Amino acid sequence: MHVGNVFKEGELTQASTVKEYLTVQQEGKRNVSRNVKYYNLDVIISVGYRVKSKRGTDFRIWARQILKDYLVKGYAVNQRIHREQIGELRQLVSMLGRVHRHEALSTEESEALPKYSGCPDSDDCRKPYRGEGYYGKGRGEPYQ
């Protein structure tokens, strides 16, 4: 009833939310095969919000708490990643400033530079390239 209404009212489409699988099971001495419909999470949530019963209410309480936890934890993870990226960016700017001032980099910093520059090989990164590319055609050849 509720699942049918979800599709009939156009809330969801069967093509994107339902998959039929052939299930084989033994009943007595014979194997019986049946097509069984499996519904994705969108259908489960939609039906859970339509059912007006104690079980439907329990589902909505559970779903709301899970969603809230994921949103809060996801936000916290994104904030942590953002802080780490800012820290890496600050470290990179600091390293580039020292390179620009011709100050020595630590071994760890010099090994990390290819990671930020996109160079596949650290030896290639140490040879400035002045050929075609970033600065246009005819701006010079790679240093030897």
C-alpha positions as YAML, in Angstrom:
chain: A
units: angstrom
residues:
- id: 1
  name: MET
  ca: [0.00, 0.00, 0.00]
- id: 2
  name: HIS
  ca: [2.51, 2.65, 1.12]
- id: 3
  name: VAL
  ca: [5.21, 1.53, -1.32]
- id: 4
  name: GLY
  ca: [2.74, 1.64, -4.20]
- id: 5
  name: ASN
  ca: [1.63, 5.14, -3.21]
- id: 6
  name: VAL
  ca: [5.25, 6.36, -3.12]
- id: 7
  name: PHE
  ca: [5.56, 5.45, -6.80]
- id: 8
  name: LYS
  ca: [1.99, 6.37, -7.82]
- id: 9
  name: GLU
  ca: [2.35, 9.88, -6.36]
- id: 10
  name: GLY
  ca: [5.65, 10.38, -8.19]
- id: 11
  name: GLU
  ca: [7.74, 10.80, -5.03]
- id: 12
  name: LEU
  ca: [10.19, 8.17, -6.32]
- id: 13
  name: THR
  ca: [10.57, 6.06, -9.45]
- id: 14
  name: GLN
  ca: [10.73, 2.29, -9.42]
- id: 15
  name: ALA
  ca: [13.50, 2.22, -12.03]
- id: 16
  name: SER
  ca: [15.94, 4.00, -9.71]
- id: 17
  name: THR
  ca: [14.88, 2.54, -6.36]
- id: 18
  name: VAL
  ca: [13.84, -1.10, -6.89]
- id: 19
  name: LYS
  ca: [15.90, -4.07, -8.06]
- id: 20
  name: GLU
  ca: [14.56, -7.58, -8.54]
- id: 21
  name: TYR
  ca: [16.81, -10.51, -7.71]
- id: 22
  name: LEU
  ca: [16.19, -14.16, -8.37]
- id: 23
  name: THR
  ca: [16.26, -15.97, -5.03]
- id: 24
  name: VAL
  ca: [16.53, -19.74, -4.87]
- id: 25
  name: GLN
  ca: [15.70, -21.65, -1.72]
- id: 26
  name: GLN
  ca: [15.04, -25.23, -0.85]
- id: 27
  name: GLU
  ca: [11.51, -26.08, 0.21]
- id: 28
  name: GLY
  ca: [11.33, -29.70, 1.24]
- id: 29
  name: LYS
  ca: [13.18, -31.65, -1.44]
- id: 30
  name: ARG
  ca: [12.78, -29.15, -4.25]
- id: 31
  name: ASN
  ca: [14.49, -25.87, -5.14]
- id: 32
  name: VAL
  ca: [12.09, -22.98, -5.55]
- id: 33
  name: SER
  ca: [13.11, -19.79, -7.30]
- id: 34
  name: ARG
  ca: [11.31, -16.48, -6.89]
- id: 35
  name: ASN
  ca: [11.91, -12.92, -7.98]
- id: 36
  name: VAL
  ca: [12.22, -10.81, -4.85]
- id: 37
  name: LYS
  ca: [12.10, -7.01, -4.93]
- id: 38
  name: TYR
  ca: [14.74, -5.14, -2.97]
- id: 39
  name: TYR
  ca: [14.11, -1.48, -2.18]
- id: 40
  name: ASN
  ca: [16.83, 1.09, -1.62]
- id: 41
  name: LEU
  ca: [17.09, 3.42, 1.37]
- id: 42
  name: ASP
  ca: [14.99, 6.15, -0.29]
- id: 43
  name: VAL
  ca: [11.95, 3.87, -0.39]
- id: 44
  name: ILE
  ca: [12.47, 2.68, 3.18]
- id: 45
  name: ILE
  ca: [12.68, 6.23, 4.50]
- id: 46
  name: SER
  ca: [9.70, 7.38, 2.44]
- id: 47
  name: VAL
  ca: [7.52, 4.54, 3.69]
- id: 48
  name: GLY
  ca: [8.75, 5.07, 7.23]
- id: 49
  name: TYR
  ca: [7.47, 8.64, 7.12]
- id: 50
  name: ARG
  ca: [4.07, 7.56, 5.79]
- id: 51
  name: VAL
  ca: [3.25, 4.83, 8.31]
- id: 52
  name: LYS
  ca: [1.09, 6.09, 11.16]
- id: 53
  name: SER
  ca: [1.73, 3.58, 13.90]
- id: 54
  name: LYS
  ca: [3.96, 3.03, 16.92]
- id: 55
  name: ARG
  ca: [6.45, 1.24, 14.69]
- id: 56
  name: GLY
  ca: [6.42, 4.12, 12.17]
- id: 57
  name: THR
  ca: [7.02, 6.59, 15.01]
- id: 58
  name: ASP
  ca: [9.92, 4.49, 16.30]
- id: 59
  name: PHE
  ca: [11.39, 4.43, 12.81]
- id: 60
  name: ARG
  ca: [11.12, 8.21, 12.45]
- id: 61
  name: ILE
  ca: [12.81, 8.76, 15.81]
- id: 62
  name: TRP
  ca: [15.60, 6.37, 14.86]
- id: 63
  name: ALA
  ca: [16.03, 7.84, 11.35]
- id: 64
  name: ARG
  ca: [16.09, 11.43, 12.66]
- id: 65
  name: GLN
  ca: [18.76, 10.56, 15.23]
- id: 66
  name: ILE
  ca: [20.91, 8.71, 12.67]
- id: 67
  name: LEU
  ca: [20.61, 11.57, 10.18]
- id: 68
  name: LYS
  ca: [21.47, 14.13, 12.86]
- id: 69
  name: ASP
  ca: [24.51, 12.09, 13.96]
- id: 70
  name: TYR
  ca: [25.77, 11.78, 10.39]
- id: 71
  name: LEU
  ca: [25.31, 15.48, 9.73]
- id: 72
  name: VAL
  ca: [27.08, 16.52, 12.93]
- id: 73
  name: LYS
  ca: [29.89, 13.98, 12.54]
- id: 74
  name: GLY
  ca: [30.25, 14.79, 8.84]
- id: 75
  name: TYR
  ca: [30.52, 18.48, 9.65]
- id: 76
  name: ALA
  ca: [33.17, 17.73, 12.27]
- id: 77
  name: VAL
  ca: [35.16, 15.58, 9.83]
- id: 78
  name: ASN
  ca: [34.97, 18.31, 7.17]
- id: 79
  name: GLN
  ca: [36.18, 20.88, 9.70]
- id: 80
  name: ARG
  ca: [39.12, 18.64, 10.67]
- id: 81
  name: ILE
  ca: [40.05, 18.09, 7.02]
- id: 82
  name: HIS
  ca: [39.80, 21.82, 6.38]
- id: 83
  name: ARG
  ca: [42.13, 22.54, 9.33]
- id: 84
  name: GLU
  ca: [44.61, 19.95, 8.04]
- id: 85
  name: GLN
  ca: [44.52, 21.46, 4.55]
- id: 86
  name: ILE
  ca: [45.07, 24.95, 5.95]
- id: 87
  name: GLY
  ca: [48.04, 23.60, 7.93]
- id: 88
  name: GLU
  ca: [49.51, 21.99, 4.81]
- id: 89
  name: LEU
  ca: [48.98, 25.20, 2.84]
- id: 90
  name: ARG
  ca: [50.75, 27.25, 5.51]
- id: 91
  name: GLN
  ca: [53.64, 24.76, 5.51]
- id: 92
  name: LEU
  ca: [53.87, 24.97, 1.71]
- id: 93
  name: VAL
  ca: [53.87, 28.76, 1.71]
- id: 94
  name: SER
  ca: [56.57, 28.75, 4.37]
- id: 95
  name: MET
  ca: [58.71, 26.31, 2.32]
- id: 96
  name: LEU
  ca: [58.24, 28.35, -0.84]
- id: 97
  name: GLY
  ca: [59.23, 31.51, 1.03]
- id: 98
  name: ARG
  ca: [62.46, 29.86, 2.16]
- id: 99
  name: VAL
  ca: [63.14, 28.60, -1.36]
- id: 100
  name: HIS
  ca: [62.56, 32.11, -2.70]
- id: 101
  name: ARG
  ca: [65.00, 33.55, -0.10]
- id: 102
  name: HIS
  ca: [67.50, 30.76, -0.99]
- id: 103
  name: GLU
  ca: [67.35, 29.30, 2.52]
- id: 104
  name: ALA
  ca: [67.99, 25.59, 2.99]
- id: 105
  name: LEU
  ca: [65.01, 23.29, 3.38]
- id: 106
  name: SER
  ca: [64.98, 20.39, 5.77]
- id: 107
  name: THR
  ca: [65.16, 16.91, 4.25]
- id: 108
  name: GLU
  ca: [61.50, 16.36, 5.08]
- id: 109
  name: GLU
  ca: [60.49, 19.61, 3.38]
- id: 110
  name: SER
  ca: [62.53, 18.96, 0.25]
- id: 111
  name: GLU
  ca: [61.01, 15.50, -0.06]
- id: 112
  name: ALA
  ca: [57.50, 16.97, 0.35]
- id: 113
  name: LEU
  ca: [57.84, 19.59, -2.40]
- id: 114
  name: PRO
  ca: [57.18, 17.19, -5.33]
- id: 115
  name: LYS
  ca: [53.89, 16.25, -3.63]
- id: 116
  name: TYR
  ca: [52.71, 19.85, -3.87]
- id: 117
  name: SER
  ca: [54.20, 20.69, -7.26]
- id: 118
  name: GLY
  ca: [52.68, 17.81, -9.17]
- id: 119
  name: CYS
  ca: [56.08, 16.59, -10.37]
- id: 120
  name: PRO
  ca: [56.19, 12.80, -10.72]
- id: 121
  name: ASP
  ca: [59.93, 12.64, -10.02]
- id: 122
  name: SER
  ca: [61.72, 14.88, -7.54]
- id: 123
  name: ASP
  ca: [64.75, 15.14, -9.88]
- id: 124
  name: ASP
  ca: [62.52, 16.60, -12.62]
- id: 125
  name: CYS
  ca: [61.22, 19.19, -10.17]
- id: 126
  name: ARG
  ca: [64.68, 20.53, -9.47]
- id: 127
  name: LYS
  ca: [65.23, 21.52, -13.12]
- id: 128
  name: PRO
  ca: [63.22, 24.68, -13.91]
- id: 129
  name: TYR
  ca: [61.42, 24.33, -17.22]
- id: 130
  name: ARG
  ca: [61.18, 27.32, -19.52]
- id: 131
  name: GLY
  ca: [59.72, 25.67, -22.65]
- id: 132
  name: GLU
  ca: [56.19, 25.66, -23.98]
- id: 133
  name: GLY
  ca: [53.51, 25.45, -21.36]
- id: 134
  name: TYR
  ca: [52.59, 27.80, -18.58]
- id: 135
  name: TYR
  ca: [54.26, 30.88, -20.01]
- id: 136
  name: GLY
  ca: [53.49, 30.29, -23.66]
- id: 137
  name: LYS
  ca: [55.51, 29.34, -26.69]
- id: 138
  name: GLY
  ca: [59.16, 30.34, -27.16]
- id: 139
  name: ARG
  ca: [60.00, 31.30, -23.60]
- id: 140
  name: GLY
  ca: [63.15, 29.23, -23.54]
- id: 141
  name: GLU
  ca: [64.28, 25.68, -23.07]
- id: 142
  name: PRO
  ca: [64.66, 23.55, -19.94]
- id: 143
  name: TYR
  ca: [67.79, 24.24, -17.95]
- id: 144
  name: GLN
  ca: [70.52, 21.59, -18.35]
...
